[in-house]
Amino acid sequence: MKRKISLLLGIVLIALFSFFTFSTNTQADSLSYAEEHSAVQVTVPDPILVNKSGNNIVDNNIQLDSDWAAPQYGIDILGQKYFQIASDEYILADDVYPYVATNEIIKVTTDVPARLYTYDGQLVKNCMLAPNTHWYSDRIMESQTADGNTYFLRVATNEFVKFSDTALVIN
């Protein structure tokens, strides 16, 4: 029993040592993300869908908060911006927020707690990320805040931290 505990403790110590010894930080805004991981999340209960000609499509499969692959960014159809989500189905850009899927560990680099925002740039009240803490991020997106457009990393459901307040941790 003591041997198993010693072995387990040794493995944990080696893993922790490796993490702190071999990890490096890279500024998040210095990396580019592949377009093939582009997607949109639906933000309204009944989004507007059209075909290439601009004719309305009735599709009961498009649910609020569902995610759809959308490799092409912003297609203009009859003067409005859409994202292609199927071979001949386009969703109105105002009914979604676009993002790129990621798989990153990030570190908060600010000296004070980092503010959080919703997908549409609204400040999340009573919730911040502590300095020098690590977080998992699964998507990156651009949004407009009161101080202008900026890039964000998602750390929780509809909670995003500014790119500029973080660095990617690369192991």
Solvent accessible surface area in square Angstrom, and as a share of the most:
residue,aa,sasa,rsa
1,M,173,0.77
2,K,172,0.73
3,R,207,0.75
4,K,149,0.63
5,I,101,0.51
6,S,72,0.47
7,L,118,0.59
8,L,114,0.57
9,L,103,0.51
10,G,28,0.27
11,I,99,0.50
12,V,67,0.39
13,L,102,0.51
14,I,121,0.62
15,A,59,0.45
16,L,91,0.46
17,F,134,0.56
18,S,40,0.26
19,F,63,0.26
20,F,144,0.60
21,T,67,0.39
22,F,135,0.56
23,S,32,0.20
24,T,86,0.50
25,N,86,0.44
26,T,38,0.22
27,Q,89,0.40
28,A,0,0.00
29,D,91,0.47
30,S,74,0.48
31,L,69,0.34
32,S,108,0.69
33,Y,53,0.20
34,A,42,0.32
35,E,109,0.49
36,E,128,0.57
37,H,95,0.42
38,S,21,0.14
39,A,13,0.10
40,V,0,0.00
41,Q,23,0.10
42,V,0,0.00
43,T,29,0.17
44,V,44,0.25
45,P,95,0.60
46,D,126,0.65
47,P,19,0.12
48,I,83,0.42
49,L,6,0.03
50,V,4,0.02
51,N,33,0.17
52,K,128,0.54
53,S,78,0.50
54,G,17,0.17
55,N,88,0.45
56,N,125,0.64
57,I,47,0.24
58,V,139,0.80
59,D,38,0.20
60,N,128,0.66
61,N,110,0.56
62,I,8,0.04
63,Q,106,0.47
64,L,84,0.42
65,D,89,0.46
66,S,29,0.19
67,D,69,0.36
68,W,69,0.24
69,A,73,0.57
70,A,3,0.02
71,P,69,0.43
72,Q,94,0.42
73,Y,147,0.56
74,G,25,0.24
75,I,42,0.21
76,D,105,0.55
77,I,14,0.07
78,L,146,0.73
79,G,64,0.62
80,Q,90,0.40
81,K,88,0.37
82,Y,10,0.04
83,F,4,0.02
84,Q,43,0.19
85,I,21,0.10
86,A,44,0.34
87,S,98,0.63
88,D,57,0.30
89,E,39,0.18
90,Y,11,0.04
91,I,0,0.00
92,L,15,0.08
93,A,18,0.14
94,D,116,0.60
95,D,14,0.07
96,V,11,0.06
97,Y,16,0.06
98,P,38,0.24
99,Y,18,0.07
100,V,33,0.19
101,A,44,0.34
102,T,18,0.10
103,N,119,0.61
104,E,39,0.17
105,I,65,0.33
106,I,0,0.00
107,K,47,0.20
108,V,0,0.00
109,T,59,0.34
110,T,32,0.18
111,D,140,0.72
112,V,99,0.57
113,P,61,0.38
114,A,2,0.02
115,R,96,0.35
116,L,1,0.01
117,Y,27,0.10
118,T,27,0.16
119,Y,61,0.23
120,D,70,0.36
121,G,8,0.08
122,Q,111,0.50
123,L,71,0.35
124,V,24,0.14
125,K,158,0.67
126,N,159,0.81
127,C,48,0.29
128,M,95,0.42
129,L,5,0.03
130,A,49,0.38
131,P,40,0.25
132,N,101,0.52
133,T,45,0.26
134,H,75,0.34
135,W,89,0.31
136,Y,111,0.42
137,S,0,0.00
138,D,42,0.22
139,R,16,0.06
140,I,13,0.06
141,M,7,0.03
142,E,80,0.36
143,S,12,0.08
144,Q,127,0.56
145,T,12,0.07
146,A,119,0.92
147,D,111,0.57
148,G,27,0.26
149,N,103,0.53
150,T,31,0.18
151,Y,105,0.40
152,F,0,0.00
153,L,0,0.00
154,R,38,0.14
155,V,24,0.14
156,A,43,0.34
157,T,118,0.69
158,N,58,0.30
159,E,41,0.19
160,F,0,0.00
161,V,0,0.00
162,K,32,0.13
163,F,12,0.05
164,S,73,0.47
165,D,25,0.13
166,T,0,0.00
167,A,3,0.02
168,L,0,0.00
169,V,11,0.06
170,I,80,0.41
171,N,124,0.64
